[in-house]
Structure formats: structure tokens, C-alpha cells
Amino acid sequence: MAVIATKDTRLVVQGITGREGTFHALRNRAYGTNVVAGVTPGKAGESVEGIPVFDSVADAVAKEGANTSLVIVPPRFAADAILEAADAGVEQIVCVTEGIPAHDMLEVYHYIRPRGIRLLGPNCPGALSPGIANVGIIPAEVFTPGPVGLVSRSGTLTYQIGGELAAQGLGNSTIIGIGGDPVIGTSFIDALDLFEADPDTEFIVMVGEIGGSDEEKAADVIAERITKPVVAYIAGFEAPEGKTMGHAGAIISGSSGTAAAKKAALEAKGVPVGTNPTEAASIVVERLR
């Protein structure tokens, strides 16, 4: 079993005829993901190396049974693309687009959340279940199948820790990139609950970064209802004070949102925090062996 990216995924790629859309659609398909359709308005009837293209997500759902959408379109169109996918009836949406205005995403969030639609992103690498399916832009060759669920705000740190685990003989059940923007569709808490319910996930790694309070909120939930062991890493211990850097969500207010504050909150709830990705991976190895 896996979460989000599974053997039952039937993927439609919005923006498939663009350069990035084509590249990642074919890359996902080559990995084994069931890419059933693409969408580019005005290009219905065309195909991308055998993947049929439709004018709308509704057509892709009706004709190919798409249940998951990958949004790879320019920022000015991305919010509407997410809403279109939601209205078409897909169950999950992965948006890798960066630069969507936060106000637009607030409207999207409050539209899709009550409808029970899962959204990863925006500004995220997607989800990968090694050996099963890849939905997004994660370099799957870095990862191997295994019992460790990994959720992260940072794409590149996700890849590094996954590589560290693979090098030490451990793999991942599913990798979830939630994105680093201020308004995202899936939180750490959402991902923790998914991993808690997944029988193939025995251990959870949470990769946070400076800014916001999501990691502190997750610490409370881990103490309340997550029974599986969790290890964390927080990026940004060396970030210069008062400097805005990295993701749009990496904004610090006073002492809140600092790496030190997040580390303290997690450790107070019994979650060990590595000082770097290698140490975080080593803690997982020690605890699983």
C-alpha cells in the first residue's frame, strides 16, 4: 500500500503540451504511473506520444477515468486550473507551479477543502511511492522502496534525505512534498495522518524549515495521536537573523518560526531533531535497526 501516488492513480496532466508538461508527463509514465490523459484548451484530439489530449479536465475524467491531476501551467492560470480539476471530480491535485499569488490560493483552499479534495502544493515536487507511481517532478531514481514515510516542505532536502536513507539500506513508502508557499493544500498534520493510517509506513520523517508555525502544530498532533516513531529535520539553523530567504513561507516573526523554536517544540514532544540531513537519516537507521 502507499498514499497519494498509488497503483490506482489515473493521472491527467494539465499543461501537457508545454515543454515542462510534456517532459514530466512522459517521465512519470516511464516510471510506471498510469498517465491516462493531458489537458490543453484548444488542442483536443492531439496526443503526446500516445497520451490523448483533451480541452478540459471534465473530458479527461469522463473519457479516461482520470482521478488525479498534475498541474504544470503558468502562475496566472494555475489557480483556475486547480478549480477546474476540483469541479471535474478528481480526488487529488498536485500543483508544482511556483509564484501563484497567496490571495488566489486562499480562495482555492477554502473552495476545495470542504469538498474533501486533496491538494499538494502549490510550489511542491509532488508525491512518489517508490516502485509504484510518481506524480510530480521528484527524481525517482534517488529513492528505493521501504518503510519510511517522508513529508517535506523542501524539495531538494527531500531528495537528500531520501538518498541518505537509500545509501544506508532503507527506503521509503511514500515521499510527500507539501510545498513551501504560505498557503498550501496539505499540511504536515494531514500527511502525518495519512502515514499513521498506512500499513506499509513504519517510521515517519518530517522535514521542515524556518517560517510559520506548522512544525510546532505538528508536534502537538504527534504527541496526541501519532503512534509511529517520528524524526525531524529543520532547515535554517544558520539563517541570518531578520533575513527573508528561501520559500515564500519562510517568514519569521520575532522568535516564532525560527529553527531553534521548532526544534524545541518537537523535542518537547519526544521527536528527535537532526542537526543536518545526514544526522536525521542516521537517527532513523539506528531506531529501525
C-alpha positions as MATLAB code, in Angstrom:
seq = 'MAVIATKDTRLVVQGITGREGTFHALRNRAYGTNVVAGVTPGKAGESVEGIPVFDSVADAVAKEGANTSLVIVPPRFAADAILEAADAGVEQIVCVTEGIPAHDMLEVYHYIRPRGIRLLGPNCPGALSPGIANVGIIPAEVFTPGPVGLVSRSGTLTYQIGGELAAQGLGNSTIIGIGGDPVIGTSFIDALDLFEADPDTEFIVMVGEIGGSDEEKAADVIAERITKPVVAYIAGFEAPEGKTMGHAGAIISGSSGTAAAKKAALEAKGVPVGTNPTEAASIVVERLR';
ca = [
       0.000    0.000    0.000;
       1.059    3.616   -0.480;
      -0.564    7.025   -0.182;
      -1.437    9.654   -2.823;
       0.671    8.091   -5.609;
      -0.643    4.525   -5.848;
      -1.263    1.706   -8.299;
      -4.803    3.057   -8.658;
      -3.664    6.519   -9.752;
      -5.049    7.563  -13.143;
      -3.239   10.779  -13.910;
      -4.245   13.718  -16.100;
      -1.570   16.342  -16.739;
      -2.859   19.894  -17.107;
      -0.499   21.739  -19.419;
       0.784   18.563  -21.060;
       1.654   20.166  -24.402;
       4.022   22.688  -22.792;
       7.711   21.850  -22.559;
       7.650   21.041  -18.824;
       4.279   19.350  -19.022;
       5.423   17.002  -21.766;
       8.722   16.232  -20.046;
       7.215   15.299  -16.695;
       4.179   13.506  -18.125;
       6.466   11.184  -20.061;
       8.864   10.837  -17.140;
       6.016    9.888  -14.803;
       4.689    7.394  -17.344;
       8.113    5.851  -17.854;
       8.307    5.254  -14.109;
       5.083    3.254  -14.229;
       2.472    5.857  -13.372;
      -0.766    5.381  -15.287;
      -0.864    8.686  -17.208;
      -4.229    8.461  -18.932;
      -4.707   11.962  -20.357;
      -3.497   15.503  -20.793;
      -5.315   18.815  -20.976;
      -4.551   21.880  -23.058;
      -7.526   24.029  -24.090;
      -7.857   24.158  -27.869;
      -5.752   21.056  -28.500;
      -8.337   18.323  -28.069;
      -7.737   15.425  -30.429;
      -3.947   15.704  -30.316;
      -1.745   13.308  -28.388;
       1.624   13.351  -26.647;
       3.377   10.094  -27.521;
       0.101    8.209  -27.236;
      -1.371   10.168  -24.310;
      -4.678   11.687  -25.511;
      -5.136   15.441  -25.088;
      -8.480   16.996  -24.140;
      -9.807   20.529  -23.886;
     -10.913   20.102  -20.265;
     -10.308   18.008  -17.186;
     -14.002   17.085  -17.213;
     -13.476   15.374  -20.577;
     -10.411   13.537  -19.242;
     -12.423   12.293  -16.279;
     -15.415   11.274  -18.396;
     -13.454    9.561  -21.175;
     -10.343    8.207  -19.417;
     -11.389    7.908  -15.780;
      -8.737   10.331  -14.500;
      -8.770   10.581  -10.692;
      -5.607   12.626  -10.066;
      -4.403   15.820  -11.716;
      -0.907   17.220  -12.111;
      -0.966   20.991  -12.677;
       2.015   22.299  -14.664;
       0.768   25.600  -16.033;
       1.953   29.246  -15.719;
       1.150   31.006  -12.411;
      -1.556   33.243  -13.857;
      -3.572   30.195  -14.942;
      -2.755   27.801  -12.105;
      -5.454   28.711   -9.569;
      -8.157   28.351  -12.211;
      -6.615   25.044  -13.310;
      -6.868   23.709   -9.757;
     -10.500   24.804   -9.518;
     -11.258   23.205  -12.881;
      -9.816   19.898  -11.709;
     -11.817   20.110   -8.493;
     -15.054   20.772  -10.365;
     -14.310   17.888  -12.734;
     -14.352   15.431   -9.851;
     -10.725   14.389   -9.458;
      -9.841   13.200   -5.969;
      -6.302   14.546   -5.783;
      -4.464   17.505   -7.308;
      -0.719   18.086   -7.356;
       0.343   21.627   -8.274;
       4.053   22.171   -8.929;
       3.604   25.737  -10.217;
       5.524   28.394   -8.295;
       4.532   32.046   -7.978;
       0.749   31.782   -7.549;
      -0.490   34.833   -5.589;
      -1.325   33.963   -1.974;
      -4.731   35.638   -2.268;
      -5.635   33.341   -5.167;
      -4.580   30.316   -3.143;
      -6.696   31.394   -0.185;
      -9.745   31.271   -2.429;
      -8.695   27.888   -3.808;
      -8.046   26.456   -0.335;
     -11.446   27.449    1.007;
     -13.123   26.096   -2.137;
     -11.550   22.637   -2.215;
     -11.112   21.865    1.484;
     -14.830   21.401    2.277;
     -15.141   19.174   -0.788;
     -12.625   16.657    0.558;
     -10.214   17.064   -2.373;
      -6.544   16.585   -1.560;
      -4.202   19.246   -2.932;
      -0.413   19.055   -2.753;
       1.269   22.396   -3.291;
       1.476   24.772   -4.918;
       5.251   25.083   -5.350;
       5.816   21.443   -4.470;
       7.620   18.471   -6.081;
       4.617   16.157   -5.739;
       4.362   12.616   -4.385;
       6.340    9.446   -5.102;
       5.749    5.906   -3.935;
       8.978    4.144   -4.968;
       8.389    1.268   -7.334;
       4.704    2.153   -7.703;
       3.961    5.636   -9.047;
       5.384    9.140   -9.357;
       3.108   12.189   -9.581;
       5.134   15.351   -9.998;
       8.775   16.224  -10.540;
      10.565   14.122   -7.911;
      13.722   12.431   -9.284;
      12.579    8.889   -8.576;
      15.985    7.306   -9.170;
      17.177    8.731   -5.834;
      14.681    6.647   -3.831;
      14.121    2.969   -3.059;
      11.049    1.167   -1.661;
      10.934    0.771    2.085;
       9.087    1.500    5.341;
       9.868    5.191    5.878;
       7.262    7.833    5.077;
       8.788   11.217    4.280;
       6.981   14.572    4.280;
       8.770   17.812    3.498;
       8.335   21.496    2.730;
      11.572   21.444    0.719;
      12.066   19.521   -2.499;
      15.852   19.355   -2.541;
      16.129   18.370    1.127;
      13.614   15.623    0.447;
      15.884   14.243   -2.238;
      18.946   14.470    0.001;
      17.423   12.616    2.930;
      15.886   10.004    0.623;
      19.318    9.461   -0.874;
      20.864    9.164    2.577;
      18.316    6.525    3.595;
      18.801    4.570    0.371;
      22.572    4.628    0.864;
      22.113    3.082    4.300;
      19.833    0.328    3.025;
      16.481    1.869    3.913;
      13.770    3.037    1.562;
      10.539    4.981    1.533;
       6.870    4.012    1.455;
       5.804    7.400    0.053;
       7.504   10.766   -0.282;
       5.158   13.753    0.046;
       6.281   17.249   -0.899;
       3.758   19.676    0.576;
       5.333   22.867   -0.788;
       6.872   25.949    0.732;
       4.305   28.660   -0.025;
       2.349   30.471    2.706;
      -0.959   28.874    1.591;
      -0.787   25.184    0.692;
      -3.418   22.492    0.366;
      -1.885   19.757    2.522;
      -0.219   20.354    5.884;
       2.271   18.329    7.895;
      -0.653   17.219   10.035;
      -2.563   15.924    7.006;
       0.483   13.949    5.866;
       1.141   12.559    9.338;
      -2.431   11.244    9.488;
      -2.014    9.598    6.068;
       1.166    7.846    7.185;
      -0.382    6.827   10.507;
      -3.133    5.005    8.584;
      -0.775    3.432    6.018;
       0.181   -0.163    6.968;
       3.354   -0.012    4.858;
       4.731    3.008    6.727;
       6.579    2.071    9.915;
       8.511    5.273   10.509;
       7.982    8.935    9.597;
      10.493   11.648    8.735;
       9.301   15.255    8.746;
      11.463   17.893    7.030;
      10.574   21.445    7.993;
      12.192   24.814    7.611;
      12.151   28.261    9.161;
       8.993   30.340    8.954;
       5.427   29.838   10.068;
       4.253   27.549   12.859;
       3.256   24.357   11.038;
       6.032   22.288   12.606;
       5.037   23.387   16.121;
       1.399   22.472   15.403;
       2.528   19.126   14.048;
       4.483   18.468   17.251;
       1.260   18.729   19.263;
      -0.545   16.325   16.934;
       2.328   13.831   17.038;
       2.042   13.754   20.828;
      -1.741   13.425   20.693;
      -2.389   10.753   18.077;
       0.616    9.599   16.019;
       1.733    6.193   17.301;
       4.527    5.631   14.791;
       8.000    7.000   15.554;
       8.836   10.371   14.003;
      12.185   12.026   13.340;
      12.512   15.610   12.128;
      14.965   17.939   10.480;
      14.540   21.715   10.362;
      16.385   23.683    7.690;
      17.614   27.155    8.567;
      19.647   26.967   11.777;
      22.281   29.164   10.146;
      19.827   31.625    8.564;
      20.889   35.253    9.251;
      18.595   36.961   11.752;
      15.980   39.178   10.131;
      16.665   37.974    6.601;
      13.843   36.625    4.423;
      15.138   33.757    2.321;
      14.133   30.585    0.526;
      10.479   29.707    0.188;
       7.766   32.323    0.339;
       6.576   30.689    3.548;
       9.936   31.112    5.279;
       8.992   34.283    7.141;
       9.991   34.658   10.787;
       8.138   36.844   13.292;
      10.237   37.528   16.382;
      11.371   34.211   17.876;
       8.404   32.366   16.377;
       9.241   30.373   13.278;
      12.959   30.025   13.949;
      14.687   26.672   13.568;
      15.588   26.711   17.268;
      11.953   27.285   18.292;
      10.730   24.481   16.061;
      13.422   22.111   17.333;
      12.490   22.892   20.931;
       8.775   22.336   20.261;
       9.370   18.984   18.591;
      11.854   17.701   21.143;
       9.478   18.693   23.950;
       7.013   16.228   22.422;
       9.596   13.470   22.144;
      10.538   13.951   18.480;
      14.309   13.854   17.887;
      15.582   16.548   15.525;
      18.696   16.050   13.428;
      21.084   18.979   13.071;
      21.583   18.132    9.388;
      20.021   15.741    6.846;
      22.690   13.085    7.390;
      22.113   13.039   11.148;
      18.351   12.838   10.666;
      18.753    9.829    8.373;
      21.169    8.214   10.848;
      18.634    8.525   13.666;
      16.089    6.680   11.519;
      18.572    3.912   10.743;
      19.506    3.498   14.415;
      15.875    3.301   15.530;
      14.748    0.896   12.818;
      17.677   -1.437   13.394;
];
